[in-house]
Amino acid sequence: MPTRSKAAATTPLYYSRSLMGEESRRSHTCILVLSLILIVAGFGLSAGGLASPSWQVVDIREFRAQHHHGLWLDCTRPERHLASIDRSFASEQPLHCTYKFDYSASQVIDENIENIDLNSAAGESEHHQFFGWHKAVLIFMAFSLLFAALALCSGICAPCNGGCAVIYAILVAISLFMGLVGDAIFFFAAHRVDSRFVTGLVGTYEQRIGVAFYLHLGGSAILMFALIVSIIYSYQVLRRSDGRGGLPLRELAPLYGSRIRETVA
């Protein structure tokens, strides 16, 4: 009889622990899925901003055109304002784009700059060159996207291996760092006098930061939230592995010291 009562008392305890373990696994899965969704959203916004030419936008009224100066792509929308001030055709005109690394386009730009006294477009042509800071921003942002993609792969494997959960958080942190460095380089370079103002034949026009920068900055902000969630997930995975006796890290040092003492004795 005592044996039966003991077994009867153990059975509810076993089911309660099993239920708690199931709830814990569900919460871990929800946290992981949330972080993966945030990474995908941040990746999409960052990639969209990187692909857009609207990093710096300026309306040059004497050319009747709107110029978009991107990191690797420059576009022009002609006939923004016609003779009638009340009529704007910006939404109807397509963008005409050239690559910064296009040799033929760069050759035309160099010719315009050489004839700067005779060519009113020469001042604006300087902003179509592929400067070093453009390349630096592209490199940092490309590596940010690469590490975000690697973080996605590692996060998918995280439920199977606790080590992948730690690597997952580290990759998200590196991706966020790379993206923020690229944003900072662009922000300070875009506010330099030679990058901020465009000189025409009649007047000087100020460029404004376009929507592409804010898209990428929004992606970086989402990656920051993804990093916080991934750290929480990694911590919970490590606690769960510690509870199962997988790797109780806090007990390694005392065990190591006790073995040394036994050997000396």
Salt bridges, closest charged atoms under 4 A:
GLU22 OE1 - ARG25 NH2 2.75
GLU22 OE2 - ARG26 NE 3.79
ASP59 OD1 - ARG80 NE 3.37
ASP59 OD2 - ARG208 NH1 3.72
ASP74 OD2 - LYS100 NZ 2.93
ASP74 OD2 - HIS128 ND1 3.16
GLU124 OE2 - HIS67 ND1 2.92
GLU124 OE2 - HIS69 NE2 2.66
GLU124 OE2 - HIS128 NE2 2.73
ASP183 OD1 - HIS216 ND1 2.80
ASP194 OD2 - ARG192 NH2 2.83
GLU206 OE2 - ARG196 NH2 2.58
ASP242 OD2 - ARG250 NH1 2.66
